[in-house]
C-alpha cells in the first residue's frame, strides 16, 4: 500500500461541548481502511506531526492527529527552540489524564463514523509527551496497537497527578511497541527496563526498541534526529500496524 495517493483536511471532533481541531489524512481510493490516531509532541499538531500523519495515510490507513491542547491553547503549534519547549511544557503540565482519554475516545468515535474506516482496527502512535499519552490510552478497548516513542515520565507520573501511568499497564488491551534512545536523559535506562518488566509481568504483547540516540530521534526537524534509528523504528511501526490492524 506504500505511496497510496492521499487527501488531507482540517476537521473538528465533537466531544460534548468541546470541538477538537484535528488533521485528517486518508487514502483517496475507495475502500475501508484501518485507522491510526497520531498524538503530538508538546509542540502541537505542527508540520512534523502533520507529516507523520500523511506518511501513515500513504501506507493505507486513515490517520488523524487531534489537538490535545485544545482546552488550553486552541490552534497552538510551534517549533523546537528553547522558548518553544518552555511554552509546550507549560501546556503539558496543565493536561489531565481523564480529559486526554476522553478526547482520544471522542477521536475513536469520530473515526468509527467515517465510511472508509474499519472500526475494529484502530491503532495509535505518539511522540514525546504523545508517547506517554498513547501508553496511557492503550488501556482503551478500541486501541489494538500502540507505538509509543520516547514518552518520558511513564514510570513516575500521570497527567494531572495520581498513580503513575505505568500502574495502568495491566489494563492494556492490544499490542504495544515502545521506542527509546539510550542517550535520552529524560528517560533513564532503568525506567525503560521497568516498563519492559511491567509489560512482561502482565503478559502484554509488546516489543521494546532501544537505539543509540537522543530524545526526539524520529523528528527530522530536531537537532537530535537520527536517520538510522528513525528508519528502523519506522519499519517496526509498519510491522506493528500491518500485523495488528491490516490483518484484524
Backbone torsions as a table, in degrees:
resi	resn	phi	psi	omega
1	UNK	NA	-4.4	-175.8
2	UNK	-54.3	140.3	178.7
3	UNK	66.5	28.9	169.0
4	UNK	-57.9	138.8	174.9
5	UNK	-68.2	138.0	-175.8
6	UNK	-128.1	165.3	169.3
7	UNK	-127.3	150.9	-179.3
8	UNK	-127.1	155.0	178.7
9	UNK	-158.7	158.3	173.0
10	UNK	-99.5	125.3	-174.4
11	UNK	-128.1	172.6	176.4
12	UNK	-123.9	133.6	179.8
13	UNK	-104.2	118.9	179.6
14	UNK	-77.3	133.5	172.9
15	UNK	-140.5	90.4	-173.8
16	UNK	57.0	-120.0	-177.8
17	UNK	-84.1	-5.0	-176.7
18	UNK	-95.8	138.5	171.2
19	UNK	-112.4	111.7	-174.7
20	UNK	-91.5	120.8	174.0
21	UNK	-65.8	141.5	179.3
22	UNK	-150.0	153.3	177.1
23	UNK	-107.4	122.2	-175.1
24	UNK	-113.4	130.9	174.5
25	UNK	-129.0	131.4	-174.8
26	UNK	-147.1	152.1	177.1
27	UNK	-60.4	142.0	177.5
28	UNK	-73.5	-31.7	-173.9
29	UNK	-71.7	157.0	178.9
30	UNK	-66.0	150.6	176.9
31	UNK	144.9	178.7	176.9
32	UNK	-120.2	128.5	-169.3
33	UNK	-125.5	152.2	167.8
34	UNK	-63.2	164.3	-177.5
35	UNK	-128.3	150.9	178.9
36	UNK	-133.0	129.2	175.5
37	UNK	-94.1	127.8	-177.3
38	UNK	-106.7	120.9	-178.2
39	UNK	-108.0	127.0	-172.2
40	UNK	-63.1	164.4	164.2
41	UNK	-75.6	-168.8	177.4
42	UNK	-71.5	-2.9	-170.9
43	UNK	-97.8	11.8	178.0
44	UNK	84.5	-177.4	177.4
45	UNK	-82.4	74.3	-175.2
46	UNK	-91.1	-170.5	-173.2
47	UNK	-63.8	-32.4	177.4
48	UNK	-64.7	-46.4	-178.8
49	UNK	-68.0	-37.6	175.6
50	UNK	-63.4	-38.7	178.9
51	UNK	-63.6	-44.6	177.8
52	UNK	-61.4	-41.4	179.3
53	UNK	-60.1	-43.1	178.7
54	UNK	-67.5	-39.5	179.4
55	UNK	-61.1	-39.7	179.6
56	UNK	-67.5	-41.8	178.4
57	UNK	-61.7	-36.5	179.4
58	UNK	-66.2	-16.1	176.6
59	UNK	-90.6	2.7	175.8
60	UNK	100.4	29.7	178.9
61	UNK	-123.9	153.3	165.0
62	UNK	-86.3	118.2	-175.2
63	UNK	-117.1	140.1	-177.8
64	UNK	-142.1	137.2	-179.8
65	UNK	-118.4	98.5	177.8
66	UNK	-78.0	148.2	179.3
67	UNK	-81.5	105.5	-175.0
68	UNK	-80.6	-3.1	172.6
69	UNK	-101.0	19.3	-174.1
70	UNK	-55.5	-41.0	-178.5
71	UNK	-68.2	-30.1	-171.6
72	UNK	-96.6	-38.5	-171.9
73	UNK	-154.3	77.8	-180.0
74	UNK	-56.6	134.8	177.8
75	UNK	79.7	4.4	-176.1
76	UNK	-69.2	129.1	165.6
77	UNK	-155.3	148.1	-176.1
78	UNK	-153.5	-178.0	-178.8
79	UNK	-100.9	-140.2	-167.6
80	UNK	-129.8	25.3	177.0
81	UNK	-76.6	164.8	175.6
82	UNK	-55.0	-36.9	178.1
83	UNK	-66.5	-39.8	177.7
84	UNK	-62.4	-41.4	179.4
85	UNK	-62.4	-40.2	-178.1
86	UNK	-63.4	-45.8	-178.9
87	UNK	-71.5	-37.4	178.5
88	UNK	-62.3	-40.8	178.0
89	UNK	-67.5	-34.7	179.2
90	UNK	-60.1	-44.4	178.1
91	UNK	-69.5	-40.8	178.9
92	UNK	-55.1	-43.2	-176.0
93	UNK	-68.5	-11.5	178.7
94	UNK	-98.9	-4.0	-179.7
95	UNK	-76.7	159.7	-179.6
96	UNK	-131.8	140.4	-174.9
97	UNK	-57.0	-43.7	-176.5
98	UNK	-66.0	-35.4	177.9
99	UNK	-70.4	-40.3	178.1
100	UNK	-62.5	-45.5	178.8
101	UNK	-63.9	-38.4	177.4
102	UNK	-62.5	-43.3	-179.2
103	UNK	-67.4	-37.5	178.1
104	UNK	-71.1	-37.4	175.8
105	UNK	-64.0	-37.4	176.3
106	UNK	-65.5	-35.7	177.1
107	UNK	-66.3	-39.7	175.7
108	UNK	-60.1	-45.8	179.5
109	UNK	-61.8	-40.2	177.6
110	UNK	-60.6	-46.6	-179.9
111	UNK	-60.9	-42.7	-177.0
112	UNK	-64.7	-22.5	178.6
113	UNK	-85.2	-8.9	178.3
114	UNK	-79.9	134.4	-175.9
115	UNK	-67.0	-18.1	-177.7
116	UNK	-102.7	16.7	179.9
117	UNK	-111.0	132.7	173.2
118	UNK	-82.4	102.6	-167.8
119	UNK	-65.6	-17.5	179.1
120	UNK	-99.8	16.5	-179.5
121	UNK	-135.9	75.1	-177.5
122	UNK	-121.5	131.3	177.1
123	UNK	-125.5	-178.4	178.9
124	UNK	-147.0	155.3	175.0
125	UNK	-143.1	138.1	-179.6
126	UNK	-145.8	154.1	-173.9
127	UNK	-128.6	140.7	176.0
128	UNK	61.2	-126.4	175.9
129	UNK	-56.7	-35.9	177.3
130	UNK	-62.9	-28.5	175.2
131	UNK	-65.4	-36.2	174.4
132	UNK	-68.9	-45.5	-176.3
133	UNK	-62.3	-41.8	-178.5
134	UNK	-71.3	-28.5	173.3
135	UNK	-61.2	-46.2	176.8
136	UNK	-62.4	-44.4	-175.8
137	UNK	-71.9	-12.2	178.9
138	UNK	-67.3	-8.1	174.9
139	UNK	-78.9	-12.5	179.3
140	UNK	-71.1	132.2	-172.4
141	UNK	-59.3	-27.7	-176.4
142	UNK	-79.4	-14.2	-176.5
143	UNK	-84.5	110.6	-175.8
144	UNK	-92.5	-20.9	-178.1
145	UNK	-151.7	136.4	-177.8
146	UNK	-131.2	131.1	172.3
147	UNK	-113.4	109.6	-175.9
148	UNK	-107.5	113.7	-179.2
149	UNK	-101.6	120.2	172.9
150	UNK	35.8	56.3	176.6
151	UNK	-84.9	106.4	-178.8
152	UNK	-76.3	150.0	172.0
153	UNK	85.3	3.5	-178.1
154	UNK	-59.2	-36.7	-177.1
155	UNK	-87.1	-11.1	-170.8
156	UNK	-122.5	-11.1	-172.9
157	UNK	-155.9	171.3	170.8
158	UNK	-145.3	141.8	-179.5
159	UNK	-54.8	128.1	179.5
160	UNK	90.5	-11.1	178.4
161	UNK	97.7	154.4	-178.3
162	UNK	126.8	-169.9	179.2
163	UNK	-60.6	138.9	-175.5
164	UNK	-56.2	153.1	-178.6
165	UNK	-53.8	-34.0	-178.1
166	UNK	-59.8	-24.9	-179.3
167	UNK	-69.6	-10.2	177.6
168	UNK	-94.4	3.8	-173.3
169	UNK	-56.3	-38.0	-177.0
170	UNK	-61.8	-19.5	-177.6
171	UNK	-91.5	-1.1	-179.7
172	UNK	-62.4	133.4	-172.1
173	UNK	-98.1	-29.1	-173.6
174	UNK	-115.8	-152.4	178.9
175	UNK	-97.2	139.7	-177.8
176	UNK	-127.4	127.4	170.5
177	UNK	-109.8	132.8	178.5
178	UNK	-123.4	138.1	-172.7
179	UNK	-122.8	126.7	-177.5
180	UNK	-134.2	154.9	171.6
181	UNK	-104.1	131.7	-177.8
182	UNK	-71.3	-12.4	176.6
183	UNK	-98.6	8.8	-176.4
184	UNK	-81.6	105.9	-176.7
185	UNK	-69.9	-16.7	-180.0
186	UNK	-82.9	-11.8	178.8
187	UNK	-135.1	88.0	-179.9
188	UNK	-60.1	152.7	-178.2
189	UNK	-54.0	-38.9	-177.9
190	UNK	-63.5	-28.8	176.8
191	UNK	-70.5	-39.3	177.7
192	UNK	-67.2	-34.0	177.1
193	UNK	-69.1	-35.4	177.8
194	UNK	-66.1	-41.3	176.7
195	UNK	-61.8	-45.5	-179.9
196	UNK	-61.2	-41.8	-179.7
197	UNK	-64.2	-40.4	179.0
198	UNK	-65.9	-42.9	178.2
199	UNK	-61.9	-39.4	177.4
200	UNK	-67.9	-42.5	-178.0
201	UNK	-56.7	-42.4	-176.9
202	UNK	-97.4	11.0	175.5
203	UNK	54.1	42.2	174.9
204	UNK	-81.0	127.1	176.1
205	UNK	-58.9	124.4	-173.3
206	UNK	-159.3	163.9	165.9
207	UNK	-142.8	141.2	177.5
208	UNK	-113.2	131.2	179.6
209	UNK	-119.2	128.5	178.0
210	UNK	-122.4	125.9	-178.3
211	UNK	-117.5	149.7	174.3
212	UNK	-74.0	72.4	-172.0
213	UNK	-146.9	170.2	-177.8
214	UNK	-100.8	176.1	175.6
215	UNK	-58.5	139.1	177.9
216	UNK	80.4	19.5	-173.0
217	UNK	-64.8	-17.1	-178.1
218	UNK	-84.8	-16.5	-173.3
219	UNK	-91.4	114.5	-176.6
220	UNK	-77.1	4.1	174.5
221	UNK	-99.6	-0.8	-177.3
222	UNK	-108.2	150.0	178.5
223	UNK	-61.8	-24.3	-178.0
224	UNK	-84.3	2.9	-179.7
225	UNK	-55.6	133.5	177.8
226	UNK	-127.6	104.9	-171.2
227	UNK	-62.9	-36.5	-178.9
228	UNK	-67.2	-47.2	178.5
229	UNK	-64.5	-43.1	-179.2
230	UNK	-62.0	-41.1	-179.0
231	UNK	-64.7	-45.0	179.3
232	UNK	-66.8	-42.5	-179.7
233	UNK	-60.3	-39.8	179.3
234	UNK	-62.0	-40.6	177.0
235	UNK	-60.6	-40.9	-179.8
236	UNK	-67.3	-39.3	177.4
237	UNK	-60.7	-45.7	-179.7
238	UNK	-63.0	-36.9	176.3
239	UNK	-64.0	-45.7	179.1
240	UNK	-55.8	-50.1	-177.1
241	UNK	-71.6	-37.2	178.7
242	UNK	-60.6	-46.2	-175.0
243	UNK	-74.1	-31.6	-172.0
244	UNK	-107.6	-16.6	-179.4
245	UNK	-116.1	-48.7	-179.1
246	UNK	-64.9	-33.7	-177.6
247	UNK	-95.5	2.7	-177.3
248	UNK	-67.8	NA	NA
